[in-house]
Amino acid sequence: MHIQVINGTTREGRFSERIAHWVLGFAKQYDGVEFELVDLRDHPLPFFDGTAPMWTPRQYANDEVARFGRTVDRADGYIVLAAEYNHGYSAVLKNAMDWTYAEWHRKPVSFVGWGSVGGARAIEQLRQVAVEFEMAPLRHAVHIAPDLYLPALEQPDPTDSAVFAPAEPFLKLLTDDLLWWAGALRTARTRDAA
Ligand SMILES: Cc1cc2nc3c(=O)[nH]c(=O)nc-3n(C[C@H](O)[C@H](O)[C@H](O)COP(=O)(O)O)c2cc1C
């Protein structure tokens, strides 16, 4: 099983990096599952100006888009790390998604958010978008609210995840559920392909 942890923000000093360290550190306990960080900083895509990928699946406009599309394609499921910007999710994430389409089909997605309401508004929007990508957006999410967000900001070492310990039971629920769906849908996709 191959799960991607998608870091949806790229700005200098981003909080998402702390969440990425936490999620990937937690994931090490899952034997036989490969967790891969997909950092949108490593995928500098132009603003979308192409043909709708819905009509031209996997026909990539340039090498950078192809690299991103092929990256997304190889996963069985996703954990999206979702910041909330002005009650929505980040533009850089939407831009990246709009360059692709079929790569996400029939795969589950879960969310970890943070902010004044734990990223809840951004995550709800992303669930709606996921439906259009023919994904399975899952119920379990982790919401890092100010009780953990603010102390985490005070931590000088962004790789020290101890402050997130109270949220770990929720991350476990999310991960266990995501793996169930990722396995079930991979079996179904493999059957369809045969
Ligand atoms: C442009 C902008 C808009 C923001 N709007 C919200 C918001 O609507 N709700 C919220 O909870 N936090 C908001 N914040 C605070 C972010 O949740 C906080 O900066 C968080 O760390 C963003 O994730 P990042 O550091 O990975 O970029 C906003 C931050 C920025 C930069």
The ligand as an SDF file (V2000), in Angstrom:
LIG
                    3D

 31 33  0  0  0  0  0  0  0  0999 V2000
   -3.6570   34.4960    3.9230 C   0  0  0  0  0  0  0  0  0  0  0  0
   -3.9990   33.8590    5.2250 C   0  0  0  0  0  0  0  0  0  0  0  0
   -5.3060   33.7250    5.6120 C   0  0  0  0  0  0  0  0  0  0  0  0
   -5.6510   33.0740    6.7920 C   0  0  0  0  0  0  0  0  0  0  0  0
   -6.9500   32.8550    7.1050 N   0  0  0  0  0  0  0  0  0  0  0  0
   -7.2610   32.0280    8.1280 C   0  0  0  0  0  0  0  0  0  0  0  0
   -8.6040   31.5920    8.3340 C   0  0  0  0  0  0  0  0  0  0  0  0
   -9.5060   31.9540    7.6210 O   0  0  0  0  0  0  0  0  0  0  0  0
   -8.8550   30.7480    9.3610 N   0  0  0  0  0  0  0  0  0  0  0  0
   -7.8490   30.2960   10.1850 C   0  0  0  0  0  0  0  0  0  0  0  0
   -8.1190   29.5080   11.0800 O   0  0  0  0  0  0  0  0  0  0  0  0
   -6.5720   30.6990   10.0150 N   0  0  0  0  0  0  0  0  0  0  0  0
   -6.2580   31.5400    9.0090 C   0  0  0  0  0  0  0  0  0  0  0  0
   -4.9640   31.9250    8.7990 N   0  0  0  0  0  0  0  0  0  0  0  0
   -3.9440   31.4870    9.7530 C   0  0  0  0  0  0  0  0  0  0  0  0
   -3.4200   30.1440    9.3150 C   0  0  0  0  0  0  0  0  0  0  0  0
   -4.2720   29.1320    9.7890 O   0  0  0  0  0  0  0  0  0  0  0  0
   -2.0250   29.9230    9.8590 C   0  0  0  0  0  0  0  0  0  0  0  0
   -1.1880   30.9430    9.3890 O   0  0  0  0  0  0  0  0  0  0  0  0
   -1.4630   28.5810    9.4460 C   0  0  0  0  0  0  0  0  0  0  0  0
   -0.2150   28.4200   10.0540 O   0  0  0  0  0  0  0  0  0  0  0  0
   -1.3730   28.4650    7.9390 C   0  0  0  0  0  0  0  0  0  0  0  0
   -0.6920   27.2980    7.5280 O   0  0  0  0  0  0  0  0  0  0  0  0
    0.8040   27.4000    6.9570 P   0  0  0  0  0  0  0  0  0  0  0  0
    1.6150   28.0440    8.0700 O   0  0  0  0  0  0  0  0  0  0  0  0
    1.2330   26.0110    6.6760 O   0  0  0  0  0  0  0  0  0  0  0  0
    0.7680   28.2830    5.7470 O   0  0  0  0  0  0  0  0  0  0  0  0
   -4.6150   32.5930    7.6370 C   0  0  0  0  0  0  0  0  0  0  0  0
   -3.2790   32.7580    7.2520 C   0  0  0  0  0  0  0  0  0  0  0  0
   -2.9670   33.3580    6.0630 C   0  0  0  0  0  0  0  0  0  0  0  0
   -1.5140   33.4460    5.6450 C   0  0  0  0  0  0  0  0  0  0  0  0
  1  2  1  0
  2  3  1  0
  2 30  2  0
  3  4  2  0
  4  5  1  0
  4 28  1  0
  5  6  2  0
  6  7  1  0
  6 13  1  0
  7  8  2  0
  7  9  1  0
  9 10  1  0
 10 11  2  0
 10 12  1  0
 12 13  2  0
 13 14  1  0
 14 15  1  0
 14 28  1  0
 15 16  1  0
 16 17  1  0
 16 18  1  0
 18 19  1  0
 18 20  1  0
 20 21  1  0
 20 22  1  0
 22 23  1  0
 23 24  1  0
 24 25  2  0
 24 26  1  0
 24 27  1  0
 28 29  2  0
 29 30  1  0
 30 31  1  0
M  END
$$$$
